[in-house]
Amino acid sequence: MALIICNPVGGDSTAKQFVEAHVLPLLKANDVPIARIVETEHAGHAGTAAFEFVDSTVSGPLDIIVASGDGTIHDIVTTIALAPSYKNRSPATPAQVNLVLVPCGTANALYSSLFLPKPEDDPVQYKLQGIHAFIKQAKRVPLTLAITDIIAPPRSGGSAPVREKTTVSVVVTSIALHASILHDSEVLRTEIPSIERFKVAARQNITRWYSGCAKLFPSSSTGVVEIWNPFDKEFVPHAESEEDNPHVDIDGPFAYFLSTVNVDRLEPAFQIAPLVTAEPRTGALLDIVVVRPYRDASLSGLEAEEERQVFAEKSGEVLRAAYQSGNHINLRYDPTGKVVSEGEGELVVEYFRCGGWEWIPDTEDEKAHLLCNDGLINTIPKGGKAKTMAAAPSGESGFIVYV
Ligand SMILES: Nc1ncnc2c1ncn2[C@@H]1O[C@H](COP(=O)(O)OP(=O)(O)OP(=O)(O)O)[C@@H](O)[C@H]1O
C-alpha cells in the first residue's frame, strides 16, 4: 500500500490537480493500492506524514509517491533518516524506503537528473515516468545522502562546540552564491513561480564574494581528495592530499561553492556537476564545484569594488556555461584574464570529488553564514561551522528511487 504525498504549493501549485488528473487514474488502472493521500499543509508536514507511515508499517514495502519538488523530498528523507526509531527498527520490519517521484516543484533537480529531459518529451508523460517505473517495478537507484551538522561555537570558554542541527540532503548542499540565490529567490516565489526567479536572484548577488575557510575530507574509497584534470579527463589526487595527511584546506574568498550527491543538474538544463553522470562512481562521494576569484591573475592591482565588478562578468560566464552541457568545468583564463574554453591557462572552476567538507564562515561576513540544503536555507551561527559528509546507501536500508 503506497502513501501519496503532494505539496499543493510547490512549483506552479499544480501538484494536486496533476495527481488527481493523471497519477490516480494511472495507479487505479494498474491496481496499485493506495494507503492514504496527504496534501501538505505546512513546511515539514511531508516529513511527519512520511515518518508516521514508515513507523506504522510492519510488513510490506515502504512505497511513498511524492508529487513535489526537491525541498519536500528533503523533508521526507531528513525526518525519516534522523528519527531514532527508524535507525533502531526491528530486523523484521522493512527499512528501505522506496520513493516514487512526480516532479511538481520548481527545479526538480533529482527528477531531471534521473529522468533526463528530451526536447520531444510530452510534458504530462515526462512527469509520469516515475509512476510507470514504479508500476513496472523495473529499476531502482539507491540514494547517497549528504549529512550536514551545523555546529555552534562553545557556549563558554572551556566547553565543546554544540551540534545545533543535523540535516540530510539528497541533491545539493551549498554556501556562497548558490545559497544566496536560494535565500533571496524565496521572496520572489509568488511573483515568479518558475526557475526564472533563480536567475533574478543570481543577478542580485553576482558581485558578492564570501569569506571563510573550507576543508575537504577524503573519501573512504580512495583515501584522498580528488580533483578533476580536464587536460587528461580524469580525477587525480589533489596535490596537497596524501594518504597520511589527506585533508585539503582551501582558503577564500569564494564566489561559488556547491556540492551535490545523486544529481548532475539543479534544473533540467543547469548541469553544474556534469561529472556525476559523465564519470560515475558509487560510494560515499560528493562532487564539489568551487570558484575562487583570486585564481584570476588579472584582478591583481584592482580596487576592491572594481575587482568584484570585473569578476562578476566571469562568474556569469561560469553560470552560463553550466547551461551549455556543463562546459564551465573546461573554462580557463587566457594570459589577459579572459575566460576561454581552450588552452593551458589556470582553470576557472575547481571540481573536486571527496568524502565531505567543512565550512567556517568569517564572522564578519553575514551572507557567508547561509547554507543551502536541497533548496532550504539554514544559517550557521556566528563563530560556528557546517560539516557535510557523504553516506553511501547500504543494501537493506536507506532510500531508493524507481527509475
Ligand atoms: N502547504 C504548505 N505551505 C507552505 N510550505 C509548504 C507546504 N507544503 C510544503 N511546504 C514546503 O515547501 C517547500 C518547497 O516545496 P517543494 O520542494 O515541493 O517545491 P519547490 O521549492 O517549488 O521545488 P524545488 O525544491 O524542486 O525547487 C518544502 O520545503 C516544504 O516543506
The ligand as a Gaussian input file, in Angstrom:
#p B3LYP/6-31G(d) Opt

LIG

0 1
 N        1.253000      23.792000       2.486000
 C        2.491000      24.276000       2.569000
 N        2.701000      25.567000       2.895000
 C        3.943000      26.077000       2.935000
 N        5.062000      25.376000       2.675000
 C        4.912000      24.094000       2.359000
 C        3.634000      23.474000       2.288000
 N        3.810000      22.186000       1.924000
 C        5.154000      22.000000       1.790000
 N        5.800000      23.148000       2.048000
 C        7.260000      23.389000       1.968000
 O        7.534000      23.947000       0.692000
 C        8.924000      23.753000       0.436000
 C        9.227000      23.716000      -1.032000
 O        8.494000      22.697000      -1.622000
 P        8.946000      21.854000      -2.888000
 O       10.354000      21.486000      -2.836000
 O        7.975000      20.739000      -3.013000
 O        8.690000      22.856000      -4.083000
 P        9.678000      23.875000      -4.813000
 O       10.545000      24.550000      -3.820000
 O        8.809000      24.714000      -5.662000
 O       10.515000      22.916000      -5.761000
 P       12.109000      22.613000      -5.852000
 O       12.553000      22.286000      -4.447000
 O       12.219000      21.460000      -6.799000
 O       12.726000      23.866000      -6.406000
 C        9.292000      22.463000       1.158000
 O       10.414000      22.696000       1.943000
 C        8.091000      22.140000       2.025000
 O        8.466000      21.877000       3.385000

